[in-house]
Structure formats: C-alpha cells, structure tokens
C-alpha cells in the first residue's frame, strides 16, 4: 500500500507500507513462520509510521501545530 501524504502540500514524501505476507488460504491455521512474518511486517510498518510522524512534527511550523 502506498499513500502520498503532505501537510498543505508543502512538506511531502511518500509513506510506503510493506504488504502483509501471503498466507496459505487452504490451511485452517497460520504456521509459526507465517505468524512471525506477519508480526515482523507490522513492526516494520509501525517503525516507518513512527519515523514519518517524527519528521512531520519536527518540520511543521509551531503555529500549524497549535
């Protein structure tokens, strides 16, 4: 999934999340490896979101935040 985000169009760079790994649809339960891969993808996406928000907060003018 890719979303282009900006604040009033002046500060912009793409925020691109990793897709969740493919899971065997025929099995009734996820394997340990599939669960681990999915959890790792969620953590990576949270780290990307955290970095993105940190950059956005540091570049925003103070009057925009208030």
N, C-alpha and C positions, 0 to 999 in steps of 0.2 A: 504494500500500500504506500502511496506517495501523496503527500499533501504539501502544497506550497503555502507557506504562512508568511504574513507580514503584518507590521503594525503601521497602519495608514500608508502602506506601500513604500515606506522609506527604509526600513530595515528588513531585508528579505534574504532568506536562504532556505533551501528545501529541507524539510524534515521527512526523512525516509525511514519507515519502519521495516524490519525484517518480517517476512511472512512466516506463519507458523509451519512447522514441518508437516509433510504428508503423513497421514496415519492410515494404517490398514483398515479399510471400512468393513471388511468381511469378518474381522475378529470382534468378539464381544467386549474385549477389554484391551486397553493400551498396554504395550510391553513396557518394561522398565526403561528401555532405550528411548522409546517414543515419549514417555513422560519426561525423561531427563532432557531430551532435545527441546520439547515444548517449554519447559521451565527456563532453560538457557535462553531461548528466543525472547521470552517475556522479560527476563533480566536485562538482556541487551537493549530491548526497546525502552525499558524504563531508564536505563543509563543514557540513551540518546535523548529521551524526553527531558531528563534532568539537565543535561548539558545545554539543550536548546533553550529551556526556560532560564537557565543561569545567564546565558548570553543575552537573551531578550531583556532580562531585568537589568543587566549592567549597562546596556546601550540605550535604554529608554530615558528620555528626559524626566526629571523628577516631577515636573508639572503634569506629565502624562499619567504617571502612576497615581498621583493624588487626584 
